[in-house]
Structure formats: structure tokens, C-alpha cells
């Protein structure tokens, strides 16, 4: 079945929208966690990604069974992605706990595009376009300003954090950013090699969820001590993690991992806005400028690209759709 080039461009746009909606959902996690202060960051991470991942595997079980032979031929990629899924939430939520919601989110998500680009460059030999570099520069500048604004607030007032605690939180945020980039790359690699997004995400996240179960059993008791704690755990697992990552998987079918992680820079901006509107944190002018730069990054990466259609140009399936998108956004030597 052939697909016109115009259909490919539309699919890329749909993929970008899926990633952006997922990022909005993920941006609610830090604020949601504040409604369960008695639950530690390890328990929050384990219940969110662990149960969310197992639910993805359950829903995708028929596809996983059908595509098991193809998944087995790529077991190294699957295992690498699953380990990254298991490590990410533990580093991410501990980073937010130590460095603050906005700073932890900003460092974790803000470092992911660079880590993703490095992985794609080293493993896949992918060269980055000026369009991607411009968007990444805007987004990373915005996240740095957001982080600076949060750090300035963290060292004043009765709840001030020590420098050592903040540094440790930032370090764990970098670990979270790398593992986020790693499992995004693994899922995209599986999808590019012919595995459907449901089977790829269900397998990687299901195995990651299994790795998180011991952590949940060891730390999750506070989740059962009140209805509010249980509600927070259920929300985290079902909405941002299950629904969010289903959307993210759909997006990865049409955009490279480096583009997807850059689009997800919307998450720290959403987290910062919710911290102001819901939690009552104050956002300095520097933080507002940072959010504006993140929005500029998203505009650069999602604006339509004019392409010259050659007569008879077609694509032949999901794999060539991914290749067309890679050429438009981060393809070898391309300058859209």
C-alpha cells in the first residue's frame, strides 16, 4: 500500500501533536505528587511507571504475542529500553524531591534532547539539521532560565534547600534525562524495524514495570494509608503514565526520538505553570521568559515544512514514513 508524500507530512504533524499532548499530561505529575506528601519519591515513581507500564503490556498483550518473533530478534534493544524505563522514574521523582518540582522537571526533561541526539549520532550516525538545532537551542535556553528561577527561590525562605541537596537532585535529573532518551530511542528503533507502537511500548514498559514491582512493594505502603494517597497513585499510573505513554508511542511511529524528546520540553513549562496556579509557587520574570522560549522551541519544531514533491514520489509504509520525517527534521545534512 502506497502513501502520498502529503500523507506523510500529515502523519508527522499528528505524531508531533501526540507527543505534545503526552507532555501536557506528564507536566501534571509533579503537582499531583504534592497531594500525597507522605508518599516518598521512590514509591511515586514505582507506582506511576510500574503500574502504568504493566497496564500498557496488558492492553497490548495480543499484539505482543503476534509480534513475539520479531521482538525476540531485537531482544537487546528491548532489554536496554526496559532497564531505562525502570531507572527513569526513580531518578526523576527523587530529583524533583531534592531539587524542587520545577528544577527537577526542567533538568530531567531539558537534558533529554541532547542525550537523545548524542545516542542517535553515535548509534545511528544521524546528523542534525539547523531546524532541530535552532529549536533545541531555544528550548534548552528556556529550561535553563526556568531552572535558574527555581534555584533562586529554593535558596530563600524557611524551606530553603542546601546546595548539596540541590546538586544531588540536579545530578539525578541528568540521569533521568539520559534514561528517558534511552528508552525513547529503544522504542523508536523497535517501531522503525517493523514492530507496531503498541507492541513496542507494551513490551518495553511492561518489562520495566516488572523491574519496578520490588521497589513498589518495599516503599509503597503509604499509598494505602489514605484515599487521597491512593487516588494520587491511581491518577499517576492511569493518566500521565498509561495514556501519556500510549500517545508518546503513537508519536514515535512518525517522529525520531530526538525530535520527540525536544517536543517534550513542553512538560517543564506545564509543570511550572501548574506549580504557580495550583501549588501556589511564585514564578519570577526569568521563569516567564523561559516558558516563552520553550513555546518558541515548539513553534520552530512543529510549524509546517514546505517540501517540493517530485512526480511519483510515494512512501510504502510506516518505516518509510519514519525515514521521511527524519529527513525533514533531523535527517542527514538536511536543512528544512
Rosetta blueprint (number, residue, H / E / L):
1 X L
2 X L
3 X E
4 X E
5 X H
6 X H
7 X H
8 X H
9 X H
10 X H
11 X H
12 X H
13 X H
14 X H
15 X H
16 X H
17 X H
18 X H
19 X H
20 X H
21 X H
22 X H
23 X H
24 X H
25 X H
26 X H
27 X L
28 X L
29 X H
30 X H
31 X H
32 X H
33 X H
34 X L
35 X L
36 X L
37 X L
38 X L
39 X L
40 X L
41 X H
42 X H
43 X H
44 X H
45 X H
46 X H
47 X H
48 X H
49 X H
50 X H
51 X H
52 X H
53 X H
54 X H
55 X H
56 X H
57 X H
58 X H
59 X H
60 X L
61 X H
62 X H
63 X H
64 X H
65 X H
66 X H
67 X L
68 X H
69 X H
70 X H
71 X H
72 X H
73 X L
74 X L
75 X H
76 X H
77 X H
78 X H
79 X H
80 X H
81 X H
82 X H
83 X H
84 X H
85 X H
86 X H
87 X H
88 X H
89 X H
90 X H
91 X H
92 X H
93 X H
94 X H
95 X H
96 X H
97 X H
98 X H
99 X H
100 X L
101 X H
102 X H
103 X H
104 X H
105 X H
106 X H
107 X H
108 X H
109 X H
110 X H
111 X H
112 X H
113 X H
114 X H
115 X H
116 X H
117 X H
118 X H
119 X H
120 X H
121 X H
122 X H
123 X H
124 X H
125 X L
126 X L
127 X L
128 X L
129 X L
130 X H
131 X H
132 X H
133 X H
134 X H
135 X H
136 X H
137 X H
138 X H
139 X H
140 X H
141 X H
142 X H
143 X H
144 X H
145 X H
146 X H
147 X H
148 X H
149 X H
150 X H
151 X H
152 X H
153 X H
154 X H
155 X L
156 X L
157 X L
158 X L
159 X L
160 X L
161 X L
162 X L
163 X H
164 X H
165 X H
166 X H
167 X H
168 X H
169 X H
170 X H
171 X H
172 X H
173 X H
174 X H
175 X H
176 X H
177 X H
178 X H
179 X H
180 X H
181 X H
182 X H
183 X H
184 X H
185 X H
186 X H
187 X H
188 X H
189 X H
190 X H
191 X H
192 X H
193 X L
194 X L
195 X L
196 X L
197 X H
198 X H
199 X H
200 X H
201 X H
202 X H
203 X H
204 X H
205 X H
206 X H
207 X H
208 X H
209 X H
210 X H
211 X H
212 X H
213 X H
214 X H
215 X H
216 X H
217 X H
218 X H
219 X H
220 X H
221 X H
222 X H
223 X H
224 X H
225 X L
226 X L
227 X H
228 X H
229 X H
230 X H
231 X H
232 X H
233 X H
234 X H
235 X H
236 X H
237 X H
238 X H
239 X H
240 X H
241 X H
242 X H
243 X H
244 X H
245 X H
246 X H
247 X H
248 X H
249 X H
250 X H
251 X H
252 X H
253 X L
254 X L
255 X L
256 X L
257 X H
258 X H
259 X H
260 X H
261 X H
262 X H
263 X H
264 X L
265 X L
266 X H
267 X H
268 X H
269 X H
270 X H
271 X H
272 X H
273 X H
274 X H
275 X H
276 X H
277 X H
278 X H
279 X H
280 X L
281 X L
282 X L
283 X L
284 X L
285 X H
286 X H
287 X H
288 X H
289 X H
290 X H
291 X H
292 X H
293 X H
294 X H
295 X H
296 X H
297 X H
298 X H
299 X H
300 X H
301 X H
302 X H
303 X L
304 X L
305 X L
306 X L
307 X L
308 X L
309 X L
310 X L
311 X L
312 X L
313 X L
314 X E
315 X E
316 X L
317 X L
318 X H
319 X H
320 X H
321 X H
322 X H
323 X H
324 X H
325 X H
326 X H
327 X H
328 X H
329 X H
330 X L
331 X L
332 X L
333 X L
334 X L
335 X L
336 X L
